[in-house]
Amino acid sequence: MNEYKNKILSFYRNNKRMPSYTEIMKLIGFKSKNAVYKLINKLVDEGVVTKDSSGKLIPNRMIGDVPLLGLVEAGFPTATDEQSTDTLCLEDYLINDKDASYILEVKGDSMIDEGIKEGDLVIAERSGDPKDGDIVIAEVDGGWTMKYYKKKGQLVYLQPANKNYLPIYPEYDLKIAAIVKGVIRKY
């Protein structure tokens, strides 16, 4: 079963989409779609995948638990014990509400002073009203951006985290789509 699961998840990682039943049939070497159907039901029961309303496969957990070894000093070096005492599931750590969350790739450098660089991925969560200082995904006057949400009295505007950019004061429309909850950077 693990071999089948790994082949399907590997396909997902390589193709950025889940395979169709026909593709799973070829990938695993099954002779019928009925066998694929039974395998998919087992994977659904295990929590590896789910199905949307049209029956399309959606991966549930792509990242397993990773050992959490402890703290590392970003200042002066200190001795550390390398025994694994706990594990951490990155998906659970980064995403509070899976149904309300999505990931966006960052383009541009307007949030660089917050440490958000071009090419980073941000985890955004559709949620209630943002608070002053939250980083938001917003539609302002017909265009989309990621900035600090700022509110002073009745005045609401978007503030970049780069001194080379000016704040954005909406002329006629500002809609907050989501609040940024995390940043992912791969080196």
Legacy VTK file of the C-alpha trace (Angstrom):
# vtk DataFile Version 3.0
C-alpha trace
ASCII
DATASET POLYDATA
POINTS 187 float
0.000 0.000 0.000
2.830 2.428 0.850
4.392 1.799 -2.560
1.145 2.797 -4.307
0.690 5.831 -2.073
4.277 6.969 -2.731
3.854 6.627 -6.509
0.669 8.706 -6.470
2.161 11.401 -4.228
5.355 11.431 -6.308
3.222 12.019 -9.414
1.552 14.915 -7.578
4.886 16.489 -6.599
6.278 16.167 -10.131
3.182 17.288 -12.034
1.632 19.726 -9.524
-1.690 17.875 -9.855
-3.187 14.595 -8.767
-3.298 11.807 -11.379
-6.535 10.695 -13.012
-7.856 7.163 -12.455
-6.462 6.147 -15.864
-3.061 7.601 -14.983
-3.081 5.782 -11.632
-3.957 2.565 -13.457
-0.871 2.950 -15.693
1.338 4.264 -12.888
0.670 1.314 -10.597
0.082 -1.350 -13.235
-3.539 -2.138 -12.421
-5.664 -3.734 -15.138
-8.948 -2.018 -14.238
-10.331 1.251 -13.014
-12.297 -0.714 -10.407
-9.006 -1.701 -8.741
-7.984 1.974 -8.781
-11.349 2.901 -7.252
-10.792 0.433 -4.381
-7.242 1.742 -3.823
-8.464 5.345 -3.763
-11.134 4.447 -1.189
-8.421 2.922 1.031
-6.304 6.080 0.635
-9.335 8.206 1.535
-9.908 6.044 4.648
-6.236 6.505 5.613
-6.552 10.274 5.185
-3.942 10.456 2.411
-6.376 11.942 -0.128
-9.908 13.281 -0.233
-12.339 13.810 -3.082
-14.001 17.074 -4.001
-17.679 17.302 -4.959
-16.907 16.167 -8.517
-14.832 13.161 -7.366
-11.487 14.748 -8.194
-8.619 13.716 -5.892
-7.088 16.201 -3.476
-3.945 15.364 -1.486
-4.371 15.707 2.268
-1.000 15.535 3.880
2.067 15.840 1.672
4.536 16.373 4.490
4.868 13.826 7.260
6.103 14.456 10.730
9.674 15.734 10.921
11.801 15.391 14.081
11.844 18.528 16.228
15.276 18.575 17.861
14.977 21.779 19.856
16.355 25.314 19.602
19.316 26.690 17.703
21.067 29.894 18.719
21.140 32.641 16.121
23.590 34.508 18.340
26.534 32.999 20.189
27.034 29.231 19.717
25.944 26.998 22.592
26.166 23.267 23.224
23.071 21.345 22.212
21.735 17.857 22.727
20.816 16.194 19.425
18.202 13.817 20.780
14.847 13.975 19.064
12.191 14.472 21.703
9.229 15.406 19.556
7.988 15.640 15.984
6.380 18.468 14.086
4.031 18.268 11.119
4.852 21.296 8.972
1.371 21.435 7.501
-0.229 21.554 10.957
2.302 24.160 12.092
1.874 26.481 9.101
-1.843 26.163 8.365
-4.535 26.823 10.972
-7.607 26.468 8.756
-6.935 24.305 5.699
-10.294 25.073 4.060
-9.726 28.838 4.302
-6.023 28.839 3.375
-4.079 29.060 0.155
-0.511 29.695 -0.951
0.704 32.498 -3.214
4.129 33.079 -4.758
5.542 36.533 -4.055
6.446 38.818 -6.962
8.207 42.097 -6.286
10.107 43.597 -3.362
7.614 45.866 -1.596
7.682 43.693 1.559
11.451 43.113 1.662
11.982 44.897 4.999
9.570 42.391 6.562
11.843 39.659 5.185
9.427 38.630 2.430
11.375 38.276 -0.820
10.433 37.667 -4.432
9.973 33.941 -4.991
8.903 33.266 -1.389
5.583 31.560 -0.790
3.080 33.111 1.597
0.301 31.249 3.344
-2.836 33.363 3.294
-5.991 32.660 5.258
-9.416 34.008 4.427
-10.531 35.257 7.806
-12.377 38.013 9.609
-11.466 41.655 9.770
-7.746 42.400 9.724
-6.117 44.277 12.563
-3.847 47.280 12.146
-0.413 45.949 11.203
-1.557 42.617 9.705
-0.050 41.699 6.353
-2.951 41.263 3.953
-3.764 40.160 0.445
-5.943 42.962 -0.873
-7.710 44.117 -3.996
-7.289 47.866 -4.177
-8.880 49.866 -6.983
-9.000 46.767 -9.200
-5.431 45.505 -8.612
-4.070 42.891 -6.210
-1.254 43.423 -3.726
0.256 42.252 -0.443
0.947 44.990 2.128
0.492 45.936 5.770
-3.092 46.843 6.608
-3.077 50.229 8.348
-5.987 51.974 10.008
-5.939 55.383 11.698
-9.402 56.447 12.757
-11.562 56.137 9.641
-8.544 56.222 7.296
-7.554 52.814 5.911
-4.523 52.338 3.674
-1.887 49.789 2.677
1.723 50.254 3.771
4.671 48.583 1.997
7.688 47.284 3.914
10.159 48.994 1.602
11.119 52.671 1.858
11.240 52.893 -1.951
7.454 52.511 -2.161
4.693 54.872 -1.051
1.606 53.854 0.935
-1.460 53.009 -1.118
-4.604 54.980 -0.322
-7.593 53.450 -2.117
-9.386 55.877 -4.413
-12.659 53.996 -4.590
-12.378 50.360 -3.473
-10.447 48.192 -1.008
-11.294 44.534 -0.359
-9.243 42.410 2.006
-9.173 38.852 0.664
-6.918 37.214 3.258
-4.406 37.722 6.046
-0.866 36.390 5.601
-0.147 33.766 8.257
3.279 32.488 7.205
6.164 32.674 4.774
8.024 29.767 3.196
11.462 30.146 1.642
13.460 27.393 0.004
17.206 27.796 -0.352
LINES 1 188
187 0 1 2 3 4 5 6 7 8 9 10 11 12 13 14 15 16 17 18 19 20 21 22 23 24 25 26 27 28 29 30 31 32 33 34 35 36 37 38 39 40 41 42 43 44 45 46 47 48 49 50 51 52 53 54 55 56 57 58 59 60 61 62 63 64 65 66 67 68 69 70 71 72 73 74 75 76 77 78 79 80 81 82 83 84 85 86 87 88 89 90 91 92 93 94 95 96 97 98 99 100 101 102 103 104 105 106 107 108 109 110 111 112 113 114 115 116 117 118 119 120 121 122 123 124 125 126 127 128 129 130 131 132 133 134 135 136 137 138 139 140 141 142 143 144 145 146 147 148 149 150 151 152 153 154 155 156 157 158 159 160 161 162 163 164 165 166 167 168 169 170 171 172 173 174 175 176 177 178 179 180 181 182 183 184 185 186
